[in-house]
Amino acid sequence: MLEQVVAAFERRDYQTAAELLRELVQRSPNDPWVKFYMGRLQEVSGKPRAAEEIYRQLLRHNTNPKLIAQARQGLQRLDELAKEQRKTAIAQATANPEQQELGFLVLEAISQERRTELAKRFAAIIQTDAYTARGLLPSRGWRLYRTGAIGELAVLGQALRAAGVPALWQSQASLQAIEVFQVKYFQMVQPKAAVVCQNQAGQVGMLTFDWAEVPQRVEGLLPLFSQVVDLGYRDRLEWKEHIEDYAHFCDLHLPQRRCILRLHDDRYDFRQGITAQREHDTLRQRWNELTGVLFRQTPTGSAWTEFQSFAESAVDFTAAIARLPHQIHIPRGSDCYLDPTFHLYSCLALLKLSA
């Protein structure tokens, strides 16, 4: 009967092949050739994931050279089909001018249990070896993986998700649509919160909200640099940048309003509102007191605290990130890619929640 299955595939009579295989599976469920042709049936039926799984199982558990060669050819066909489909999808997506604008694609953390399996799928999509792919998959936090035309990133992101690799992508326009308010001080926190803040146009006003509107916050440290004199080549004096301290940031997200309330320890007015402190208190003591008050208002909210690892992954994309208006106001002698990177991290977290 297996010869009849082979003949049916050769004449592309897949309906007959399926009927014959149903009977063969009942008779010989462990026959590797029956399994192979079940994989072929999945392949021609437009179910590449199922076909791939069967082919890979055959490669793992069989030593028959002919069967192994056939399974490898099946995987190669699936790979070539996926490439062609992505190429077509990218061409269609980027034909629209709106899909050519700048975008950002992020890989999300993967558990250790699924790492090996997903690394193989990831490797097939990005055309690299499994070892390299495994190193690219984050085990905690996020990794900024690619920037470019949002249409192309969307095609890649959809392929990753279909393979089980968690990913998210957003265009610069979506990021810029989020309004950021710089918090000057909290006027009150109970029963509702009221903040005096400044919008992106520089206008100052009062904004009130319920704490239930704040399901998450984003925390991060941005370095403050100073110039120091150091001995360089042949003991020559050289000016070098040195991290003198860190600026503390805390973004409160209001996804229903699609906005961010941004607190910065150096720009917050501790002389007013709920956190008026004694003069001898340090800035760090005042900041800790303020964040303690805010965190007690959102005990069930999630906190995004993996900015450092995200920033490390963004080093190779500084030119693209620099194009993103960021609303981070730190006096600097030169631009620092970490400022727009924190803004990107926070906005992506808000859009993920909104989605």
Helices and strands as residue ranges (DSSP letters): H 2-10, H 14-27, H 32-44, H 48-61, H 65-94, G 97-100, E 102-108, H 112-126, H 130-136, E 142-149, H 150-162, E 167-171, H 172-176, E 179-188, E 193-198, E 204-209, G 211-213, E 216-231, G 233-235, E 237-254, E 259-264, G 273-275, H 283-297, E 302-304, H 307-313, G 315-317, H 318-321, H 338-354
